[in-house]
């Protein structure tokens, strides 16, 4: 009976959490999440009042999503943030660094720590929740629309304003520009989702193929 209860409990945990997460994985991801919170707080405190509208940048939203997901143990929230940073946040930031050659410590932390925290958390998952790429895309689309409506063009780096678009002489109007941008961003997060999902599934299949030995190892790590 003891064995039956143990297996049932582990099965329920796997259903609820997506995998049997070890204490080390949970603590490690939460330590990184706290580092991210400190980085976000420092970045906000260093901003001038006139720069506060920069909080509309999508990376802030995605970072908050990862932090909330790690502490609430929400696979969905963590997956949204990780897919966003892997598909959009980190690549766009690296392009910006290459173009402007201006790097701040808080900026480095804000674009790397959420990805590290999220991936470390996800190392205890067997699969991402379905449609995580939709949540990741919305982390871009929602602040994209809000910043276009409420923020000044000079403050934005989401390319949500006509004045900053690099294809001014290629695309005829705002509608064409925004359509291309939204389709491109959707494709990037979908590609990131597919790649991460593939890695998780391959790892899960490898553990399953190992049979009782792999299962025993998973149970040992979960304690």
Secondary structure, 3 states (H helix, E strand, C coil): CHHHHHHHHHHHHHHHHCCCCCHHHHHHHHHHHHHHHHHHHHHHHCCCHHHHHHHHCHHHHHHHHHHHHHHHCCHHHHHHHHHHHHHHHHHHHHHHHHHHCCCCHHHHHHHHHHHHHHHHHHCCCCCCCCCHHHHHHHHHHHHHHHHHHHCCHHHCCCCCCHHHCCCCCCCCCHHHHHHHHHHHHHHHHHHHHHHHHHHHHHHHHHHHHCCHHHHHHHHHHHC
